[in-house]
Structure formats: structure tokens, C-alpha cells
Amino acid sequence: MLFLKHIGRLLKEFGEFAWHNKAWWIIPIVLVLLLLAALLVVGQSAAPFIYTLF
């Protein structure tokens, strides 16, 4: 739970940085990196179950 709190703070800081410095290009980069990280986590946990199907 504490880990999610830190991730939330980090995302909030990225948002504040982008807003303050008008660096809007950083938001899509952060979103893509978060999606790739989520895909890696889901892919690693699903791999053993896929192998048993074949």
C-alpha cells in the first residue's frame, strides 16, 4: 500500500512539473512507460498459465 502511495506522489510531481514548465511532451512519455511496465507485469504473471494450455 505504501508503494502505491509513493507512485501516486511521483505521478503528481510529474504532472506539476509538466504544468509549471509547460513541458506537455513529458505526459505521453510517462503514460507509455507506465503502460509498458503494466504489460511486463501482466505478461510475467500470465506466462506459466499459457504454457500449460499447450
Distance bins in CASP14 RR format, pairs under 12 A and 6 or more apart:
PFRMAT RR
TARGET T0000
AUTHOR 0000-0000-0000
RMODE 2
METHOD distances of the structure
MODEL  1
1 7 0 0 0 0 0 1 0 0 0 0 0
1 8 0 0 0 0 0 1 0 0 0 0 0
2 8 0 0 0 0 0 1 0 0 0 0 0
2 9 0 0 0 0 0 1 0 0 0 0 0
3 9 0 0 0 0 0 1 0 0 0 0 0
3 10 0 0 0 0 0 1 0 0 0 0 0
4 10 0 0 0 0 0 1 0 0 0 0 0
4 11 0 0 0 0 0 1 0 0 0 0 0
5 11 0 0 0 0 0 1 0 0 0 0 0
5 12 0 0 0 0 0 1 0 0 0 0 0
6 12 0 0 0 0 0 1 0 0 0 0 0
6 13 0 0 0 0 0 1 0 0 0 0 0
7 13 0 0 0 0 0 1 0 0 0 0 0
7 14 0 0 0 0 0 1 0 0 0 0 0
7 30 0 0 0 0 0 1 0 0 0 0 0
7 34 0 0 0 0 1 0 0 0 0 0 0
7 37 0 0 0 0 0 1 0 0 0 0 0
7 38 0 0 0 0 0 1 0 0 0 0 0
8 14 0 0 0 0 1 0 0 0 0 0 0
8 15 0 0 0 0 0 1 0 0 0 0 0
8 16 0 0 0 0 0 1 0 0 0 0 0
8 30 0 0 0 0 0 1 0 0 0 0 0
8 34 0 0 0 0 0 1 0 0 0 0 0
9 15 0 0 0 0 0 1 0 0 0 0 0
9 16 0 0 0 0 0 1 0 0 0 0 0
10 16 0 0 0 0 0 1 0 0 0 0 0
10 17 0 0 0 0 0 1 0 0 0 0 0
10 30 0 0 0 0 1 0 0 0 0 0 0
10 33 0 0 0 0 0 1 0 0 0 0 0
10 34 0 0 0 0 0 1 0 0 0 0 0
11 17 0 0 0 0 0 1 0 0 0 0 0
11 18 0 0 0 0 0 1 0 0 0 0 0
11 26 0 0 0 0 0 1 0 0 0 0 0
11 27 0 0 0 0 0 1 0 0 0 0 0
11 30 1 0 0 1 0 0 0 0 0 0 0
11 31 0 0 0 0 1 0 0 0 0 0 0
11 33 0 0 0 0 0 1 0 0 0 0 0
11 34 0 0 0 0 1 0 0 0 0 0 0
12 18 0 0 0 0 0 1 0 0 0 0 0
12 19 0 0 0 0 0 1 0 0 0 0 0
12 30 0 0 0 0 0 1 0 0 0 0 0
13 19 0 0 0 0 0 1 0 0 0 0 0
13 20 0 0 0 0 0 1 0 0 0 0 0
13 26 0 0 0 0 0 1 0 0 0 0 0
13 30 0 0 0 0 0 1 0 0 0 0 0
14 20 0 0 0 0 0 1 0 0 0 0 0
14 21 0 0 0 0 0 1 0 0 0 0 0
14 23 0 0 0 0 1 0 0 0 0 0 0
14 24 0 0 0 0 0 1 0 0 0 0 0
14 25 0 0 0 0 0 1 0 0 0 0 0
14 26 1 0 0 1 0 0 0 0 0 0 0
14 27 1 0 0 1 0 0 0 0 0 0 0
14 28 0 0 0 0 0 1 0 0 0 0 0
14 29 0 0 0 0 1 0 0 0 0 0 0
14 30 1 0 1 0 0 0 0 0 0 0 0
14 31 0 0 0 0 1 0 0 0 0 0 0
14 33 0 0 0 0 0 1 0 0 0 0 0
14 34 0 0 0 0 0 1 0 0 0 0 0
15 21 0 0 0 0 1 0 0 0 0 0 0
15 22 0 0 0 0 0 1 0 0 0 0 0
15 23 0 0 0 0 1 0 0 0 0 0 0
15 24 0 0 0 0 1 0 0 0 0 0 0
15 26 0 0 0 0 1 0 0 0 0 0 0
15 27 1 0 0 1 0 0 0 0 0 0 0
15 29 0 0 0 0 0 1 0 0 0 0 0
15 30 0 0 0 0 1 0 0 0 0 0 0
15 31 0 0 0 0 0 1 0 0 0 0 0
16 22 0 0 0 0 0 1 0 0 0 0 0
16 23 0 0 0 0 0 1 0 0 0 0 0
16 26 0 0 0 0 0 1 0 0 0 0 0
16 27 0 0 0 0 0 1 0 0 0 0 0
17 23 1 0 0 1 0 0 0 0 0 0 0
17 24 0 0 0 0 0 1 0 0 0 0 0
17 25 0 0 0 0 0 1 0 0 0 0 0
17 26 1 0 0 1 0 0 0 0 0 0 0
17 27 0 0 0 0 1 0 0 0 0 0 0
17 30 0 0 0 0 0 1 0 0 0 0 0
18 24 1 0 0 1 0 0 0 0 0 0 0
18 25 0 0 0 0 1 0 0 0 0 0 0
18 26 1 0 1 0 0 0 0 0 0 0 0
18 27 1 0 1 0 0 0 0 0 0 0 0
18 28 0 0 0 0 0 1 0 0 0 0 0
18 29 0 0 0 0 0 1 0 0 0 0 0
18 30 0 0 0 0 1 0 0 0 0 0 0
18 31 0 0 0 0 0 1 0 0 0 0 0
19 26 0 0 0 0 0 1 0 0 0 0 0
19 27 0 0 0 0 1 0 0 0 0 0 0
20 26 0 0 0 0 0 1 0 0 0 0 0
21 27 0 0 0 0 0 1 0 0 0 0 0
23 29 0 0 0 0 1 0 0 0 0 0 0
23 30 0 0 0 0 0 1 0 0 0 0 0
24 30 0 0 0 0 0 1 0 0 0 0 0
24 31 0 0 0 0 0 1 0 0 0 0 0
25 31 0 0 0 0 0 1 0 0 0 0 0
25 32 0 0 0 0 0 1 0 0 0 0 0
26 32 0 0 0 0 0 1 0 0 0 0 0
26 33 0 0 0 0 0 1 0 0 0 0 0
27 33 0 0 0 0 0 1 0 0 0 0 0
27 34 0 0 0 0 0 1 0 0 0 0 0
28 34 0 0 0 0 0 1 0 0 0 0 0
28 35 0 0 0 0 0 1 0 0 0 0 0
29 35 0 0 0 0 0 1 0 0 0 0 0
29 36 0 0 0 0 0 1 0 0 0 0 0
30 36 0 0 0 0 0 1 0 0 0 0 0
30 37 0 0 0 0 0 1 0 0 0 0 0
31 37 0 0 0 0 0 1 0 0 0 0 0
31 38 0 0 0 0 0 1 0 0 0 0 0
32 38 0 0 0 0 0 1 0 0 0 0 0
32 39 0 0 0 0 0 1 0 0 0 0 0
33 39 0 0 0 0 0 1 0 0 0 0 0
33 40 0 0 0 0 0 1 0 0 0 0 0
34 40 0 0 0 0 0 1 0 0 0 0 0
34 41 0 0 0 0 0 1 0 0 0 0 0
35 41 0 0 0 0 0 1 0 0 0 0 0
35 42 0 0 0 0 0 1 0 0 0 0 0
36 42 0 0 0 0 0 1 0 0 0 0 0
36 43 0 0 0 0 0 1 0 0 0 0 0
37 43 0 0 0 0 0 1 0 0 0 0 0
37 44 0 0 0 0 0 1 0 0 0 0 0
38 44 0 0 0 0 0 1 0 0 0 0 0
38 45 0 0 0 0 0 1 0 0 0 0 0
39 45 0 0 0 0 0 1 0 0 0 0 0
39 46 0 0 0 0 0 1 0 0 0 0 0
40 46 0 0 0 0 0 1 0 0 0 0 0
40 47 0 0 0 0 0 1 0 0 0 0 0
41 47 0 0 0 0 0 1 0 0 0 0 0
42 49 0 0 0 0 0 1 0 0 0 0 0
42 50 0 0 0 0 0 1 0 0 0 0 0
43 49 0 0 0 0 0 1 0 0 0 0 0
43 50 0 0 0 0 1 0 0 0 0 0 0
44 50 0 0 0 0 0 1 0 0 0 0 0
46 52 0 0 0 0 0 1 0 0 0 0 0
46 53 0 0 0 0 0 1 0 0 0 0 0
47 53 0 0 0 0 0 1 0 0 0 0 0
47 54 0 0 0 0 0 1 0 0 0 0 0
48 54 0 0 0 0 0 1 0 0 0 0 0
END
